[in-house]
Amino acid sequence: MLYFSQNKRAHEQTTSYIEKQTDYTYLTQIGEGSYGVAYLLEQDATKQRAVLKRLKPKHHHRRGRARFEQEMQFLQQLQSLPVPQMMMAGTIDTSPFYVMSYVDGETFEQAIFERQAVFSIVNTLHYTKMLLEILQQLHAKGIVHRDLRIPNIILKNGQLTILDFGLATTIDPHFSVMHLKNPKKAPHPMSDLYALGHFMLFLLYSTYEPTTKKSTSWQQELALPDAVKAFIERLLTIQQPFLNCEEALVELARLSK
């Protein structure tokens, strides 16, 4: 009950702040993650939409605030990349928030599960290359996303945008891949490369039509060229993993031919 009460109060504070202290109108709540809640806004004069993200009350402790503030700092550092644009930041009561541009497009999750879009091997390799080129720039800035899932990648007019840097962290140059246990959480480029392997599988399974009720491995279910299978296995650390985007891009260029 306390958690519900805190969230309700935070929601009321946020909508009141938007209406009274900004030139935006509150439209609706559009998302809720582990640390923050996202609200869709519309600017009164231009009718342009934006997103306000606020830290949840239960994470007002030092660690939660530090993570949220780091997320804002990362976005500010990445404004030259295809990510939401930072517009303003502040506090509502004692809770930090920031406003970013609203990216109007379709996530790959929406495309696959709502529109039933189909992605061929050629399409999949094309978007994989685009993501690798974005990640290469991201990693060059010393940041790893660590949450590169299909709900966090938007496609519009053939261009990609990466959302939600709530789990992002700085790359640890001293991290040893020899002791890698969970690629998802690693402060290393391999985390994003591992997620990219799952991204590819989601796209490739959009063409899959099961012929039996028996569940087998993706290597058996998907009719993929051996080189593509090997590429995905390296991303997923089943085979000798890629250590960075440069290695993956070189191999992708080779198999794309």
Backbone as CSV, one residue per row, in Angstrom:
resi,resn,N_x,N_y,N_z,CA_x,CA_y,CA_z,C_x,C_y,C_z
1,MET,0.825,-1.208,0.000,0.000,0.000,0.000,0.864,1.266,0.000
2,LEU,1.982,1.223,0.756,2.868,2.385,0.820,3.437,2.676,-0.564
3,TYR,3.845,1.613,-1.272,4.418,1.770,-2.612,3.396,2.405,-3.557
4,PHE,2.140,1.916,-3.504,1.073,2.459,-4.344,0.814,3.915,-3.998
5,SER,0.770,4.221,-2.696,0.513,5.585,-2.246,1.616,6.531,-2.705
6,GLN,2.867,6.101,-2.607,3.995,6.924,-3.039,3.917,7.206,-4.541
7,ASN,3.612,6.164,-5.315,3.530,6.329,-6.762,2.381,7.244,-7.162
8,LYS,1.252,7.111,-6.475,0.103,7.959,-6.772,0.429,9.420,-6.477
9,ARG,1.064,9.653,-5.338,1.434,11.024,-4.971,2.443,11.588,-5.970
10,ALA,3.417,10.765,-6.374,4.421,11.205,-7.342,3.776,11.540,-8.684
11,HIS,2.792,10.733,-9.078,2.087,10.981,-10.329,1.320,12.305,-10.268
12,GLU,0.647,12.537,-9.176,-0.120,13.779,-9.015,0.810,14.992,-8.994
13,GLN,1.955,14.860,-8.303,2.928,15.944,-8.264,3.450,16.258,-9.668
14,THR,3.715,15.185,-10.417,4.281,15.359,-11.754,3.309,16.040,-12.696
15,THR,2.074,15.561,-12.736,1.087,16.163,-13.635,0.806,17.614,-13.248
16,SER,0.771,17.887,-11.950,0.547,19.256,-11.484,1.704,20.165,-11.889
17,TYR,2.937,19.664,-11.735,4.124,20.439,-12.112,4.106,20.752,-13.604
18,ILE,3.791,19.748,-14.412,3.761,19.942,-15.864,2.774,21.035,-16.244
19,GLU,1.592,20.972,-15.680,0.536,21.912,-16.041,0.808,23.331,-15.530
20,LYS,1.435,23.452,-14.354,1.593,24.772,-13.727,2.961,25.410,-13.953
21,GLN,4.001,24.586,-14.136,5.358,25.123,-14.178,6.025,25.040,-15.544
22,THR,5.380,24.440,-16.526,5.984,24.320,-17.859,4.986,24.770,-18.926
23,ASP,5.478,24.851,-20.151,4.588,25.181,-21.269,4.165,23.920,-22.019
24,TYR,4.064,22.825,-21.250,3.621,21.543,-21.800,2.280,21.148,-21.189
25,THR,1.586,20.288,-21.904,0.366,19.670,-21.405,0.622,18.186,-21.219
26,TYR,0.203,17.665,-20.085,0.343,16.227,-19.818,-0.665,15.447,-20.668
27,LEU,-0.182,14.390,-21.345,-1.059,13.560,-22.161,-1.340,12.207,-21.510
28,THR,-0.273,11.467,-21.195,-0.470,10.151,-20.603,0.856,9.596,-20.100
29,GLN,0.779,8.568,-19.271,1.982,7.850,-18.857,2.266,6.799,-19.919
30,ILE,3.494,6.749,-20.400,3.804,5.840,-21.504,4.786,4.734,-21.148
31,GLY,5.348,4.771,-19.962,6.305,3.727,-19.629,6.711,3.755,-18.174
32,GLU,7.159,2.599,-17.696,7.654,2.484,-16.327,8.743,1.431,-16.293
33,GLY,9.919,1.843,-15.861,11.036,0.920,-15.766,11.398,0.649,-14.323
34,SER,12.571,0.084,-14.133,13.006,-0.241,-12.777,13.204,1.009,-11.935
35,TYR,13.728,2.074,-12.558,14.090,3.264,-11.801,13.215,4.480,-12.080
36,GLY,12.598,4.519,-13.258,11.876,5.730,-13.608,10.514,5.499,-14.233
37,VAL,9.744,6.588,-14.293,8.431,6.587,-14.941,8.470,7.649,-16.034
38,ALA,7.905,7.317,-17.208,7.939,8.224,-18.356,6.539,8.719,-18.688
39,TYR,6.439,10.026,-18.947,5.164,10.666,-19.264,5.266,11.350,-20.629
40,LEU,4.209,11.237,-21.412,4.159,11.898,-22.709,3.551,13.289,-22.544
41,LEU,4.242,14.300,-23.101,3.802,15.694,-23.017,3.614,16.276,-24.413
42,GLU,2.901,17.390,-24.469,2.762,18.122,-25.729,2.973,19.599,-25.454
43,GLN,3.876,20.220,-26.207,4.144,21.642,-26.007,2.945,22.460,-26.492
44,ASP,2.522,23.403,-25.684,1.298,24.150,-25.966,1.363,24.918,-27.281
45,ALA,2.476,25.598,-27.539,2.566,26.466,-28.714,2.814,25.681,-29.999
46,THR,3.772,24.756,-29.958,4.193,24.063,-31.184,3.481,22.731,-31.407
47,LYS,2.867,22.200,-30.353,2.224,20.883,-30.390,3.231,19.747,-30.567
48,GLN,4.511,20.083,-30.397,5.536,19.041,-30.445,5.474,18.212,-29.176
49,ARG,5.687,16.924,-29.337,5.622,16.038,-28.189,7.004,15.830,-27.561
50,ALA,6.998,15.551,-26.278,8.231,15.307,-25.532,7.938,14.273,-24.459
51,VAL,8.990,13.791,-23.827,8.855,12.786,-22.778,9.538,13.290,-21.516
52,LEU,8.812,13.254,-20.410,9.392,13.580,-19.105,9.632,12.265,-18.371
53,LYS,10.846,12.073,-17.913,11.185,10.875,-17.136,11.557,11.300,-15.727
54,ARG,10.908,10.689,-14.745,11.115,11.044,-13.338,11.550,9.821,-12.547
55,LEU,12.452,10.027,-11.613,12.913,8.951,-10.743,11.783,8.499,-9.825
56,LYS,11.633,7.203,-9.665,10.599,6.671,-8.780,10.911,7.004,-7.318
57,PRO,9.882,7.219,-6.497,10.095,7.557,-5.078,10.936,6.522,-4.330
58,LYS,10.754,5.244,-4.645,11.477,4.216,-3.880,12.977,4.216,-4.167
59,HIS,13.392,4.990,-5.169,14.817,5.046,-5.507,15.428,6.407,-5.187
60,HIS,14.842,7.105,-4.206,15.376,8.406,-3.822,16.633,8.299,-2.950
61,HIS,17.088,7.083,-2.721,18.326,6.902,-1.963,19.519,7.308,-2.827
62,ARG,20.677,7.376,-2.206,21.871,7.896,-2.878,22.204,7.117,-4.149
63,ARG,22.121,5.791,-4.088,22.477,4.983,-5.253,21.502,5.219,-6.407
64,GLY,20.203,5.291,-6.091,19.200,5.514,-7.123,19.369,6.862,-7.794
65,ARG,19.617,7.887,-6.994,19.825,9.223,-7.549,21.070,9.260,-8.428
66,ALA,22.124,8.615,-7.970,23.373,8.608,-8.730,23.174,7.938,-10.089
67,ARG,22.426,6.836,-10.112,22.172,6.136,-11.373,21.352,7.011,-12.322
68,PHE,20.326,7.676,-11.763,19.464,8.517,-12.590,20.240,9.711,-13.148
69,GLU,21.050,10.330,-12.305,21.852,11.464,-12.751,22.880,11.034,-13.795
70,GLN,23.400,9.806,-13.657,24.332,9.286,-14.646,23.640,9.095,-15.986
71,GLU,22.395,8.621,-15.945,21.613,8.457,-17.172,21.474,9.789,-17.901
72,MET,21.190,10.850,-17.164,21.081,12.179,-17.773,22.417,12.624,-18.373
73,GLN,23.488,12.370,-17.646,24.816,12.752,-18.129,25.172,12.016,-19.411
74,PHE,24.836,10.726,-19.462,25.113,9.949,-20.666,24.371,10.522,-21.874
75,LEU,23.087,10.825,-21.683,22.315,11.389,-22.796,22.926,12.697,-23.283
76,GLN,23.360,13.519,-22.352,23.979,14.793,-22.727,25.258,14.570,-23.524
77,GLN,26.004,13.533,-23.179,27.246,13.227,-23.878,27.009,12.642,-25.264
78,LEU,25.814,12.099,-25.499,25.543,11.339,-26.719,24.628,12.065,-27.692
79,GLN,24.500,13.386,-27.549,23.545,14.115,-28.376,23.870,14.080,-29.870
80,SER,25.099,13.732,-30.231,25.467,13.617,-31.651,25.074,12.265,-32.230
81,LEU,24.634,11.342,-31.388,24.232,10.010,-31.826,22.708,9.941,-31.946
82,PRO,22.179,8.909,-32.601,20.720,8.768,-32.720,20.086,8.293,-31.413
83,VAL,19.965,9.229,-30.491,19.329,9.009,-29.189,18.396,10.191,-28.942
84,PRO,17.452,10.095,-27.990,16.591,11.243,-27.691,17.407,12.470,-27.279
85,GLN,16.927,13.628,-27.654,17.626,14.874,-27.353,17.178,15.435,-26.004
86,MET,18.145,15.766,-25.159,17.851,16.366,-23.860,17.335,17.792,-24.049
87,MET,16.272,18.140,-23.319,15.666,19.463,-23.475,15.701,20.290,-22.193
88,MET,15.506,19.661,-21.041,15.569,20.363,-19.765,15.659,19.342,-18.644
89,ALA,16.041,19.800,-17.461,16.119,18.931,-16.293,15.817,19.751,-15.048
90,GLY,15.425,19.067,-13.985,15.119,19.761,-12.745,14.649,18.795,-11.689
91,THR,13.904,19.300,-10.706,13.354,18.457,-9.653,11.885,18.778,-9.450
92,ILE,11.114,17.759,-9.148,9.714,17.899,-8.761,9.630,17.444,-7.320
93,ASP,9.308,18.362,-6.417,9.444,18.107,-4.991,10.934,17.854,-4.756
94,THR,11.338,16.656,-4.401,12.765,16.352,-4.250,13.218,15.318,-5.269
95,SER,12.377,15.048,-6.250,12.657,13.975,-7.202,13.228,14.530,-8.510
96,PRO,14.396,14.057,-8.959,14.968,14.555,-10.213,14.176,14.067,-11.427
97,PHE,14.165,14.901,-12.460,13.518,14.526,-13.712,14.275,15.184,-14.856
98,TYR,14.014,14.704,-16.063,14.489,15.401,-17.251,13.470,15.232,-18.363
99,VAL,13.504,16.170,-19.297,12.614,16.136,-20.456,13.468,15.915,-21.694
100,MET,13.036,14.973,-22.526,13.753,14.667,-23.762,12.776,14.652,-24.928
101,SER,13.317,14.694,-26.121,12.482,14.673,-27.314,11.751,13.335,-27.420
102,TYR,10.560,13.389,-27.949,9.769,12.183,-28.199,10.136,11.657,-29.578
103,VAL,10.556,10.413,-29.635,10.944,9.801,-30.905,9.727,9.075,-31.469
104,ASP,9.168,9.645,-32.499,7.974,9.083,-33.119,8.393,8.022,-34.126
105,GLY,8.132,6.789,-33.800,8.509,5.695,-34.689,7.989,4.391,-34.129
106,GLU,8.454,3.312,-34.675,7.995,1.981,-34.285,9.149,1.197,-33.705
107,THR,8.988,0.664,-32.504,10.030,-0.196,-31.962,10.004,-1.523,-32.701
108,PHE,11.098,-2.242,-32.651,11.126,-3.556,-33.287,10.182,-4.520,-32.579
109,GLU,9.946,-4.301,-31.296,8.969,-5.121,-30.586,7.576,-4.910,-31.175
110,GLN,7.201,-3.656,-31.419,5.903,-3.364,-32.025,5.809,-3.929,-33.437
111,ALA,6.884,-3.775,-34.186,6.883,-4.262,-35.571,6.665,-5.768,-35.630
112,ILE,7.348,-6.503,-34.754,7.295,-7.966,-34.799,6.016,-8.511,-34.187
113,PHE,5.647,-8.010,-32.998,4.555,-8.641,-32.254,3.186,-7.990,-32.471
114,GLU,3.163,-6.739,-32.915,1.873,-6.086,-33.157,1.536,-6.036,-34.646
115,ARG,2.523,-5.702,-35.467,2.280,-5.593,-36.906,2.615,-6.875,-37.650
116,GLN,3.247,-7.835,-36.936,3.673,-9.096,-37.549,4.596,-8.862,-38.749
117,ALA,5.489,-7.882,-38.614,6.460,-7.613,-39.672,7.415,-8.794,-39.806
118,VAL,7.911,-8.988,-41.014,8.817,-10.091,-41.311,10.164,-9.515,-41.738
119,PHE,11.235,-10.035,-41.162,12.581,-9.575,-41.479,13.389,-10.723,-42.072
120,SER,13.841,-10.532,-43.285,14.653,-11.542,-43.963,16.072,-11.535,-43.405
121,ILE,16.869,-12.469,-43.849,18.283,-12.498,-43.441,18.978,-11.221,-43.896
122,VAL,18.691,-10.792,-45.118,19.310,-9.574,-45.656,18.904,-8.361,-44.824
123,ASN,17.609,-8.244,-44.510,17.135,-7.144,-43.652,17.832,-7.168,-42.299
124,THR,17.902,-8.354,-41.711,18.493,-8.499,-40.383,19.956,-8.080,-40.374
125,LEU,20.703,-8.503,-41.388,22.114,-8.119,-41.464,22.256,-6.614,-41.674
126,HIS,21.337,-6.034,-42.423,21.368,-4.587,-42.664,21.201,-3.806,-41.357
127,TYR,20.183,-4.164,-40.561,19.943,-3.450,-39.306,21.013,-3.783,-38.266
128,THR,21.564,-4.969,-38.344,22.666,-5.331,-37.446,23.873,-4.444,-37.715
129,LYS,24.159,-4.225,-38.978,25.284,-3.347,-39.348,25.036,-1.924,-38.847
130,MET,23.815,-1.432,-39.026,23.498,-0.084,-38.557,23.686,0.037,-37.045
131,LEU,23.219,-0.967,-36.310,23.373,-0.936,-34.857,24.837,-1.020,-34.448
132,LEU,25.594,-1.852,-35.124,27.018,-1.970,-34.800,27.745,-0.640,-35.006
133,GLU,27.366,0.080,-36.043,28.012,1.374,-36.302,27.644,2.399,-35.234
134,ILE,26.401,2.343,-34.745,26.011,3.236,-33.646,26.744,2.836,-32.367
135,LEU,26.765,1.531,-32.085,27.422,1.044,-30.872,28.917,1.341,-30.893
136,GLN,29.513,1.289,-32.068,30.933,1.606,-32.192,31.208,3.024,-31.703
137,GLN,30.339,3.958,-32.069,30.490,5.347,-31.614,30.198,5.467,-30.117
138,LEU,29.183,4.734,-29.659,28.832,4.750,-28.234,29.999,4.255,-27.387
139,HIS,30.562,3.132,-27.782,31.678,2.546,-27.030,32.920,3.429,-27.106
140,ALA,33.096,4.133,-28.209,34.242,5.041,-28.340,34.167,6.167,-27.316
141,LYS,32.955,6.470,-26.840,32.761,7.484,-25.815,32.851,6.891,-24.404
142,GLY,33.185,5.589,-24.337,33.386,4.950,-23.042,32.115,4.503,-22.358
143,ILE,31.034,4.327,-23.121,29.735,3.964,-22.551,29.224,2.679,-23.175
144,VAL,28.637,1.819,-22.351,27.989,0.605,-22.836,26.527,0.666,-22.398
145,HIS,25.598,0.322,-23.307,24.161,0.502,-23.073,23.601,-0.507,-22.079
146,ARG,23.875,-1.782,-22.273,23.491,-2.905,-21.406,21.977,-3.189,-21.342
147,ASP,21.210,-2.611,-22.251,19.772,-2.921,-22.279,19.259,-2.809,-23.718
148,LEU,20.042,-3.341,-24.639,19.762,-3.196,-26.067,18.735,-4.245,-26.505
149,ARG,17.492,-4.028,-26.088,16.406,-4.954,-26.414,15.500,-4.350,-27.482
150,ILE,14.675,-5.193,-28.099,13.825,-4.713,-29.196,12.836,-3.619,-28.780
151,PRO,12.402,-3.505,-27.499,11.553,-2.354,-27.145,12.334,-1.046,-27.077
152,ASN,13.663,-1.135,-27.045,14.491,0.058,-26.878,15.168,0.500,-28.175
153,ILE,14.748,-0.076,-29.302,15.307,0.306,-30.599,14.151,0.690,-31.517
154,ILE,14.163,1.932,-31.965,13.086,2.449,-32.812,13.554,2.545,-34.259
155,LEU,12.653,2.192,-35.161,12.900,2.303,-36.598,11.911,3.301,-37.196
156,LYS,12.436,4.306,-37.880,11.591,5.267,-38.578,12.315,5.751,-39.831
157,ASN,11.633,5.629,-40.956,12.184,6.060,-42.243,13.565,5.461,-42.499
158,GLY,13.723,4.213,-42.104,14.978,3.508,-42.359,16.094,3.840,-41.395
159,GLN,15.830,4.688,-40.409,16.846,5.083,-39.442,16.537,4.512,-38.068
160,LEU,17.579,4.254,-37.297,17.432,3.670,-35.964,17.700,4.715,-34.883
161,THR,16.973,4.582,-33.775,17.213,5.393,-32.584,17.237,4.466,-31.376
162,ILE,18.204,4.655,-30.499,18.327,3.826,-29.300,17.771,4.595,-28.107
163,LEU,16.904,3.922,-27.352,16.257,4.530,-26.186,16.790,3.943,-24.877
164,ASP,16.438,4.586,-23.783,16.568,4.088,-22.412,17.990,3.714,-22.008
165,PHE,18.670,4.684,-21.445,20.037,4.473,-20.963,20.074,4.272,-19.446
166,GLY,18.965,3.791,-18.899,18.874,3.607,-17.456,19.824,2.576,-16.882
167,LEU,20.224,1.596,-17.690,21.152,0.561,-17.221,22.559,0.753,-17.784
168,ALA,22.758,1.829,-18.515,24.069,2.082,-19.116,25.121,2.328,-18.037
169,THR,26.362,2.076,-18.405,27.461,2.326,-17.473,28.713,2.643,-18.270
170,THR,29.732,3.102,-17.568,31.006,3.360,-18.236,31.746,2.042,-18.445
171,ILE,32.487,1.982,-19.528,33.268,0.783,-19.828,34.451,0.695,-18.871
172,ASP,34.618,-0.473,-18.293,35.735,-0.706,-17.377,36.912,-1.254,-18.175
173,PRO,37.967,-0.471,-18.370,39.109,-0.931,-19.171,39.858,-2.093,-18.541
174,HIS,39.614,-2.328,-17.256,40.311,-3.402,-16.556,39.451,-4.661,-16.420
175,PHE,38.251,-4.634,-16.997,37.363,-5.790,-16.898,37.961,-6.971,-17.658
176,SER,37.996,-8.125,-17.022,38.572,-9.325,-17.634,37.474,-10.204,-18.219
177,VAL,37.485,-10.375,-19.529,36.481,-11.229,-20.173,36.731,-12.697,-19.865
178,MET,37.887,-13.009,-19.326,38.203,-14.389,-18.952,37.281,-14.877,-17.834
179,HIS,36.787,-13.942,-17.030,35.926,-14.304,-15.906,34.477,-13.870,-16.144
180,LEU,34.123,-13.747,-17.414,32.776,-13.305,-17.761,31.740,-14.357,-17.381
181,LYS,30.779,-13.975,-16.544,29.711,-14.884,-16.133,28.366,-14.483,-16.717
182,ASN,28.089,-13.188,-16.733,26.818,-12.703,-17.251,27.078,-11.555,-18.221
183,PRO,27.098,-11.848,-19.535,27.396,-10.790,-20.514,26.443,-9.613,-20.432
184,LYS,25.190,-9.837,-19.995,24.203,-8.760,-19.950,24.661,-7.609,-19.061
185,LYS,25.305,-7.922,-17.955,25.659,-6.902,-16.971,27.103,-6.431,-17.076
186,ALA,27.857,-6.978,-17.992,29.277,-6.669,-18.071,29.528,-5.204,-18.439
187,PRO,30.445,-4.533,-17.753,30.805,-3.153,-18.108,31.802,-3.170,-19.271
188,HIS,31.383,-3.809,-20.345,32.274,-4.111,-21.467,31.440,-4.142,-22.750
189,PRO,32.017,-3.809,-23.909,31.277,-3.865,-25.177,30.611,-5.212,-25.452
190,MET,31.139,-6.276,-24.870,30.550,-7.596,-25.093,29.105,-7.667,-24.610
191,SER,28.737,-6.827,-23.657,27.353,-6.800,-23.187,26.407,-6.418,-24.323
192,ASP,26.741,-5.345,-25.044,25.901,-4.897,-26.152,25.969,-5.858,-27.334
193,LEU,27.120,-6.469,-27.545,27.245,-7.440,-28.634,26.406,-8.679,-28.341
194,TYR,26.377,-9.092,-27.089,25.540,-10.227,-26.675,24.066,-9.904,-26.924
195,ALA,23.652,-8.691,-26.558,22.267,-8.276,-26.789,21.962,-8.207,-28.277
196,LEU,22.952,-7.824,-29.065,22.770,-7.749,-30.509,22.491,-9.132,-31.108
197,GLY,23.101,-10.159,-30.529,22.818,-11.519,-30.976,21.358,-11.874,-30.773
198,HIS,20.794,-11.483,-29.629,19.376,-11.747,-29.364,18.486,-10.881,-30.263
199,PHE,18.921,-9.658,-30.534,18.192,-8.799,-31.464,18.067,-9.493,-32.826
200,MET,19.163,-10.046,-33.315,19.144,-10.735,-34.604,18.181,-11.919,-34.584
201,LEU,18.177,-12.666,-33.494,17.298,-13.836,-33.415,15.828,-13.430,-33.413
202,PHE,15.490,-12.350,-32.722,14.103,-11.875,-32.741,13.668,-11.559,-34.175
203,LEU,14.535,-10.876,-34.919,14.195,-10.524,-36.297,14.090,-11.767,-37.173
204,LEU,15.027,-12.678,-37.028,15.050,-13.866,-37.873,13.891,-14.806,-37.572
205,TYR,13.460,-14.852,-36.327,12.322,-15.718,-35.975,10.998,-15.172,-36.521
206,SER,10.999,-13.943,-37.013,9.765,-13.387,-37.586,9.344,-14.137,-38.842
207,THR,10.272,-14.882,-39.444,9.948,-15.667,-40.648,9.722,-17.144,-40.326
208,TYR,9.888,-17.497,-39.068,9.853,-18.924,-38.686,8.423,-19.439,-38.567
209,GLU,8.175,-20.575,-39.176,6.894,-21.263,-39.064,7.164,-22.682,-38.590
210,PRO,6.816,-22.991,-37.345,7.118,-24.315,-36.788,6.393,-25.428,-37.546
211,THR,7.095,-26.522,-37.721,6.517,-27.694,-38.395,6.269,-28.824,-37.412
212,THR,6.690,-28.620,-36.175,6.490,-29.620,-35.136,6.308,-28.919,-33.804
213,LYS,5.665,-29.574,-32.864,5.465,-29.000,-31.539,6.710,-29.134,-30.683
214,LYS,7.622,-29.979,-31.113,8.845,-30.200,-30.353,9.762,-28.992,-30.456
215,SER,10.221,-28.510,-29.318,11.107,-27.362,-29.284,12.559,-27.798,-29.429
216,THR,13.270,-27.137,-30.328,14.689,-27.425,-30.521,15.472,-26.114,-30.422
217,SER,16.740,-26.139,-30.754,17.572,-24.943,-30.667,17.325,-24.034,-31.871
218,TRP,17.701,-22.779,-31.721,17.535,-21.841,-32.833,18.390,-22.243,-34.022
219,GLN,19.541,-22.884,-33.742,20.398,-23.336,-34.841,19.690,-24.359,-35.716
220,GLN,18.810,-25.163,-35.110,18.070,-26.174,-35.862,16.787,-25.609,-36.468
221,GLU,16.148,-24.703,-35.755,14.859,-24.190,-36.218,14.981,-23.183,-37.358
222,LEU,16.027,-22.368,-37.332,16.179,-21.333,-38.347,17.071,-21.821,-39.484
223,ALA,16.597,-21.648,-40.696,17.365,-22.052,-41.881,18.347,-20.936,-42.234
224,LEU,19.503,-20.970,-41.591,20.494,-19.916,-41.773,21.764,-20.468,-42.401
225,PRO,22.434,-19.665,-43.213,23.754,-20.067,-43.707,24.703,-20.286,-42.532
226,ASP,25.637,-21.187,-42.698,26.566,-21.504,-41.613,27.317,-20.269,-41.120
227,ALA,27.662,-19.368,-42.049,28.421,-18.174,-41.661,27.589,-17.257,-40.778
228,VAL,26.284,-17.175,-41.046,25.408,-16.344,-40.228,25.228,-16.972,-38.850
229,LYS,25.061,-18.294,-38.810,24.967,-18.995,-37.524,26.209,-18.741,-36.683
230,ALA,27.364,-18.871,-37.324,28.623,-18.689,-36.599,28.750,-17.260,-36.079
231,PHE,28.294,-16.294,-36.878,28.349,-14.886,-36.465,27.499,-14.662,-35.218
232,ILE,26.282,-15.206,-35.230,25.397,-15.048,-34.070,25.970,-15.774,-32.856
233,GLU,26.538,-16.939,-33.070,27.127,-17.694,-31.955,28.284,-16.933,-31.323
234,ARG,29.030,-16.208,-32.122,30.114,-15.396,-31.560,29.549,-14.234,-30.745
235,LEU,28.458,-13.615,-31.224,27.816,-12.549,-30.456,27.302,-13.077,-29.122
236,LEU,26.770,-14.306,-29.138,26.180,-14.901,-27.931,27.214,-15.627,-27.078
237,THR,28.479,-15.510,-27.423,29.614,-16.112,-26.696,29.573,-17.638,-26.698
238,ILE,28.840,-18.237,-27.646,28.846,-19.695,-27.785,30.161,-20.127,-28.430
239,GLN,30.602,-19.356,-29.400,31.930,-19.516,-29.974,32.814,-18.375,-29.470
240,GLN,34.080,-18.384,-29.903,35.012,-17.316,-29.512,34.357,-15.958,-29.740
241,PRO,34.084,-15.189,-28.689,33.291,-13.957,-28.845,34.064,-12.813,-29.480
242,PHE,33.316,-11.920,-30.101,33.889,-10.654,-30.544,34.164,-9.816,-29.303
243,LEU,35.286,-9.136,-29.287,35.634,-8.299,-28.143,35.194,-6.850,-28.323
244,ASN,34.883,-6.470,-29.568,34.465,-5.100,-29.837,33.690,-5.038,-31.145
245,CYS,33.121,-3.886,-31.421,32.306,-3.715,-32.624,33.144,-3.788,-33.898
246,GLU,34.385,-3.342,-33.812,35.243,-3.374,-34.989,35.414,-4.801,-35.505
247,GLU,35.643,-5.739,-34.597,35.792,-7.141,-34.984,34.507,-7.661,-35.620
248,ALA,33.385,-7.310,-35.027,32.097,-7.781,-35.540,31.798,-7.185,-36.907
249,LEU,32.123,-5.910,-37.117,31.866,-5.256,-38.397,32.717,-5.862,-39.509
250,VAL,33.953,-6.198,-39.204,34.823,-6.832,-40.204,34.237,-8.175,-40.629
251,GLU,33.808,-8.955,-39.669,33.232,-10.267,-39.979,31.894,-10.117,-40.694
252,LEU,31.103,-9.137,-40.298,29.815,-8.912,-40.954,30.003,-8.515,-42.404
253,ALA,30.992,-7.692,-42.694,31.275,-7.297,-44.078,31.678,-8.508,-44.918
254,ARG,32.418,-9.420,-44.293,32.867,-10.611,-45.012,31.698,-11.522,-45.356
255,LEU,30.817,-11.787,-44.385,29.730,-12.725,-44.645,28.616,-12.088,-45.474
256,SER,28.508,-10.756,-45.466,27.485,-10.084,-46.272,27.757,-10.205,-47.754
257,LYS,29.013,-10.455,-48.100,29.360,-10.625,-49.514,28.893,-11.975,-50.060
